[in-house]
Amino acid sequence: MIENRAVTRSVEALMKRYGIKGEIILCQRNDTGHINDTHYVVVYTPEGTKREFMFQRVNTAVFTEPLKIMFNISKISNHLVEKYGAGSKETTEIMSYLINDAGENYTILDDGSFWRVNEFVVGVSYDQIDDPSVLHDTGYMFGHFQNMLSDLNAEELQYTIPDFHNTAKRFEAFDRKVKENPADRAAGIEKDIQFFYDYKEIADRLVRLQQQGRLPLRVTHNDTKYNNMLVNALTKEPICVIDLDTVMPGLAAHDFGDAIRCAANKSVEDEVDLSKVGLDKTYFEAFTKGFVTEAKQFLTEDEVESLALGALTITYELASRFLADYIDGDNYFKITRRFHNLDRARCQIQLAKDMMNNYDYMCATIKRYYQ
């Protein structure tokens, strides 16, 4: 099945650049992503075999500096090849892209469209996980990701999104929106707003620790949701880490914290019944065991002590972004109902409060697997 001629022409042009010979027998759009345009392509080669690829057109309206993204991906891929050898298991545990005839891992076509191509990897990803063993393996893979790259100087990478997890600056942006109140929505949500002023110190703590030299910059993924890991559909064993567009310098606590915020919440991210929201200790322990037992090979004691703070900080940060967007008139995050961003913010605030109540438990669990 060929989906449309315009896409097929682009794929044919790209095949020439990548030295892929054969006839396209399937070109099908993959709708699982929300930003880039991805196409599953099957080619019947002159040798009589079938090859499977993913051709992805990067949305340059969202990723305005795609060269930085591909530079970082090339940097970490080359590091793994130099460290473990071409074709090693470790080099397949992070998604990589094919190199074209100009020696680049991306191609800009004559119409200005920005593309990248990878061999198709058989596996599945999950938007929801209710199996602690899969969460354990997710923790292991993201800990393994950082471990494999722990000897790569993070400062050699580009910042694809400056101040992405600078929570102090996120608070400043939130404060501006509250004061400007552009959509006239601040009235009636004073209690929600006050939460961020009451716990502003949380927003600053990781930043201060980094500035003091106590927390080193690491090569971090920065979007450690479990749907960014491919697993074997039958055995549920992890295959590789995907979606590397946000790889850049960051803190180990950022990756751990974002994963916990996503994986260890008892509810969905926009739950309106706040009685259902809270830290799921079973899920927290499963992910923590996988992450820490792998990452303890390189983590410093200060970094270990920062992990629980990372979970609280990232939750606070995202809650402030949701509420700021609501106050601004819902211009950033996609919504499906009138108070969607307000509901999201309140859900994250409730999760942050429950993390505060369970902070000693979180720290103790982390240290148990570090020892």
C-alpha positions in Angstrom: 0.0 0.0 0.0 1.3 3.4 -1.0 -0.2 6.2 1.1 0.3 9.2 -1.2 2.5 10.2 -4.1 4.1 13.3 -2.5 5.4 11.3 0.4 6.5 8.5 -1.9 8.5 10.9 -4.0 10.3 12.2 -0.9 11.0 8.6 0.2 12.4 7.7 -3.3 14.7 10.8 -3.2 15.9 9.8 0.3 16.5 6.2 -0.8 19.0 7.5 -3.3 20.8 9.5 -0.7 21.0 6.5 1.6 21.9 3.9 -1.0 18.7 1.9 -0.5 18.0 0.0 -3.6 14.7 -1.7 -4.5 11.0 -1.2 -5.0 8.7 0.4 -2.4 6.0 -2.1 -1.6 4.6 -0.4 1.5 4.6 3.2 2.6 2.3 3.8 5.5 2.0 6.8 7.9 2.6 6.0 11.6 0.2 8.0 13.7 1.6 7.2 17.1 3.7 10.4 17.3 2.3 13.9 17.9 5.0 16.1 16.5 6.9 14.6 13.6 5.6 12.8 10.5 6.7 9.2 10.5 6.3 6.7 7.7 6.8 2.9 7.8 8.4 1.8 4.6 9.0 -1.7 3.2 11.4 -2.1 0.3 11.7 -5.2 -1.9 15.4 -5.4 -2.8 17.0 -6.6 -6.1 18.3 -9.6 -4.1 14.7 -10.6 -3.4 14.6 -9.7 0.3 12.5 -7.2 2.2 13.9 -4.4 4.3 11.9 -2.3 6.7 12.6 1.4 7.6 11.1 4.3 9.4 11.3 7.6 7.4 10.7 10.6 9.6 10.1 14.2 8.6 11.0 16.4 11.5 8.6 19.2 12.4 10.9 22.2 12.2 8.2 24.5 13.4 8.4 22.7 16.8 12.1 21.7 16.7 13.5 25.0 15.3 17.1 23.9 15.5 17.1 20.2 14.3 20.8 20.3 13.5 21.5 20.5 17.2 19.3 17.5 17.9 21.0 15.4 15.2 24.5 16.6 16.4 23.7 15.3 19.9 22.3 12.0 18.6 25.4 11.5 16.4 27.6 12.4 19.4 26.2 9.7 21.7 25.9 7.1 18.9 29.6 7.6 17.9 30.6 7.4 21.6 28.9 4.0 22.0 30.6 2.7 18.9 34.0 3.9 20.0 33.4 2.5 23.5 31.8 -0.9 22.8 32.5 -1.5 19.1 30.3 -1.3 16.0 27.5 -3.8 16.0 27.7 -4.4 19.7 24.6 -5.0 21.8 25.1 -1.6 23.6 25.0 0.3 20.3 21.6 -1.1 19.6 20.1 -0.1 22.9 19.8 3.5 21.8 18.0 4.4 18.6 20.4 5.5 15.9 19.9 6.8 12.3 21.4 5.9 9.0 24.2 7.9 7.4 23.6 9.4 4.0 26.0 9.9 1.1 27.2 13.2 2.7 28.2 11.4 5.9 25.3 13.0 7.8 22.6 11.3 10.0 19.9 13.6 8.5 18.9 14.8 5.0 17.4 18.1 3.9 15.5 17.7 0.6 15.2 20.3 -2.1 11.9 21.5 -0.7 13.6 22.2 2.6 12.0 19.3 4.5 14.2 17.8 7.2 14.4 14.0 7.3 16.0 11.1 9.1 15.9 7.4 8.5 16.4 4.3 10.6 16.1 0.6 10.2 12.8 -0.5 11.6 13.1 -2.0 15.1 10.5 -4.7 16.0 9.0 -3.8 19.3 6.2 -2.1 21.1 5.8 0.8 23.5 3.1 1.4 26.1 1.3 4.6 27.1 0.0 2.8 30.3 1.8 0.2 32.3 0.3 -1.8 35.2 3.1 -4.4 35.5 5.8 -3.6 38.1 8.3 -5.8 36.3 8.0 -3.7 33.1 8.5 -0.6 35.2 11.6 -2.2 36.8 13.0 -2.8 33.3 12.1 0.7 32.2 14.0 2.0 35.2 16.9 -0.2 34.3 17.0 1.0 30.7 17.0 4.7 31.6 19.7 4.0 34.3 21.6 2.0 31.7 21.3 4.9 29.2 23.0 7.3 31.6 25.5 4.7 32.7 26.7 4.0 29.1 27.1 7.7 28.5 28.4 8.6 32.0 32.0 9.0 30.6 30.9 11.3 27.8 31.5 15.0 28.7 27.9 16.4 28.7 29.3 19.8 27.9 30.2 18.6 24.4 26.4 18.4 23.6 24.2 21.2 22.4 21.3 22.6 24.4 18.4 21.8 22.1 15.9 23.5 24.5 17.7 26.0 26.8 16.7 26.0 30.4 14.4 23.1 29.8 14.5 21.9 33.4 15.7 25.2 35.0 12.8 25.2 37.5 13.8 28.5 38.9 13.3 30.1 35.5 10.1 28.2 35.1 8.9 29.8 38.3 9.8 33.2 37.0 7.8 32.5 33.8 4.8 31.4 36.0 5.1 34.5 38.2 5.0 36.7 35.1 1.8 35.1 33.8 0.1 35.4 37.2 0.9 39.1 37.3 -0.1 39.7 33.7 -3.2 37.5 33.9 -3.7 37.8 30.1 -6.8 35.7 29.9 -8.4 37.1 33.1 -8.4 33.6 34.7 -6.5 34.2 37.9 -9.5 35.0 40.0 -10.9 31.9 41.8 -7.7 29.9 41.6 -5.8 31.8 44.3 -5.2 28.7 46.4 -3.7 26.9 43.4 -1.5 29.8 42.6 -0.3 30.2 46.2 1.0 26.6 46.3 3.9 27.7 44.0 4.8 30.7 46.1 4.7 28.6 49.3 7.1 26.0 47.9 9.3 28.2 45.7 12.3 26.9 47.5 11.8 23.6 45.9 12.1 25.2 42.5 15.5 26.6 43.3 17.2 23.7 45.2 18.5 21.6 42.3 19.6 24.6 40.4 21.6 25.8 43.5 23.2 22.4 44.0 24.3 22.4 40.4 25.7 25.9 40.6 27.6 24.9 43.8 29.3 22.1 41.9 27.6 19.4 44.0 25.6 17.9 41.0 27.5 17.2 37.8 26.0 17.7 34.4 25.2 14.3 32.8 24.0 13.2 29.3 20.3 13.0 30.0 17.3 11.9 28.0 14.9 14.5 29.5 11.7 12.7 28.5 11.9 9.4 30.4 8.3 8.3 30.0 7.8 4.6 29.6 6.5 5.0 26.1 10.0 6.1 25.1 11.2 2.6 25.5 10.7 -0.2 23.0 10.1 -3.7 24.5 9.6 -7.2 23.1 5.8 -7.6 22.6 5.9 -11.2 23.9 8.6 -11.3 26.6 8.3 -7.6 27.6 12.1 -7.4 27.7 13.5 -4.0 26.9 15.0 -3.5 23.5 16.1 0.2 23.2 15.5 3.8 24.3 13.8 5.9 21.7 12.8 9.6 21.1 16.2 11.2 21.6 15.2 14.7 20.5 15.6 16.1 24.0 19.0 14.5 24.8 21.2 17.2 26.1 23.2 18.2 29.3 21.1 17.8 32.4 21.0 16.3 35.9 20.5 12.6 36.7 17.7 13.7 39.0 15.8 15.2 36.1 15.5 11.8 34.3 14.7 9.9 37.5 12.2 12.6 38.6 10.3 12.8 35.3 10.0 9.1 35.1 8.6 8.8 38.7 6.2 11.7 38.1 4.8 9.8 35.1 5.2 6.1 36.2 4.4 6.2 39.9 1.3 8.3 40.0 -1.8 6.3 41.0 -3.9 8.2 38.5 -3.7 9.6 35.0 -2.1 13.0 34.5 -5.3 14.9 34.3 -7.4 13.1 36.9 -10.2 15.4 38.3 -10.9 13.3 41.3 -7.9 14.2 43.5 -8.7 11.5 46.0 -7.3 9.1 43.3 -4.0 11.0 42.9 -0.9 10.1 44.8 2.4 8.2 44.8 2.1 4.5 44.0 4.7 2.9 46.2 4.7 -0.4 44.3 5.5 1.4 41.1 7.9 3.8 42.7 9.9 0.9 44.2 9.9 -1.1 40.9 11.3 1.8 38.8 13.7 2.9 41.5 15.2 -0.6 41.9 15.8 -0.8 38.2 17.2 2.7 37.8 19.4 2.9 40.9 20.9 -0.6 40.8 22.2 0.2 37.3 23.0 3.9 37.8 24.8 3.5 41.1 27.9 2.5 39.1 28.5 6.2 38.3 26.2 8.2 40.6 27.8 10.3 43.4 26.3 10.3 46.9 25.1 13.9 46.3 23.3 12.7 43.1 21.7 9.8 44.9 20.4 12.2 47.6 19.0 14.5 44.9 16.9 11.8 43.1 13.8 12.1 45.4 14.1 15.8 45.1 14.2 15.4 41.3 10.8 13.7 41.4 9.3 16.5 43.5 10.9 19.2 41.5 9.8 18.0 38.1 6.2 17.5 39.4 6.2 21.1 40.8 7.7 22.3 37.5 5.1 20.7 35.3 2.3 21.8 37.5 3.5 25.4 37.2 3.6 25.1 33.4 0.1 23.7 33.3 -1.3 26.4 35.5 0.6 29.1 33.7 -0.8 27.9 30.4 -4.3 27.9 31.8 -3.8 31.5 33.0 -2.4 32.4 29.6 -5.5 31.1 27.8 -4.3 27.5 26.9 -1.8 28.5 24.2 0.8 25.8 24.6 -0.5 22.4 25.8 -3.3 20.8 23.7 -6.6 20.6 25.6 -9.8 18.6 25.1 -12.0 20.4 27.6 -12.4 23.9 29.0 -10.5 23.5 32.3 -8.1 20.8 31.1 -4.9 22.6 32.0 -6.3 23.6 35.4 -7.3 20.0 36.0 -3.8 18.9 35.0 -2.2 21.5 37.3 -4.3 20.4 40.3 -3.5 16.8 39.7 0.2 17.5 39.7 -0.1 19.7 42.8 -1.8 16.9 44.6 0.9 14.5 43.5 3.6 16.9 44.7 1.9 17.2 48.1 1.8 13.4 48.4 5.5 13.2 47.4 6.2 15.6 50.3 4.3 13.4 52.7 6.2 10.4 51.5 9.6 12.1 51.0 11.4 10.1 53.8 10.1 6.9 52.3 11.3 7.9 48.8 14.8 8.7 50.1 15.1 5.5 52.2 14.0 3.4 49.2 16.6 5.0 46.9 19.4 4.6 49.5 18.4 0.9 50.0 19.1 0.1 46.4 22.2 2.3 46.3 24.0 0.4 49.1 
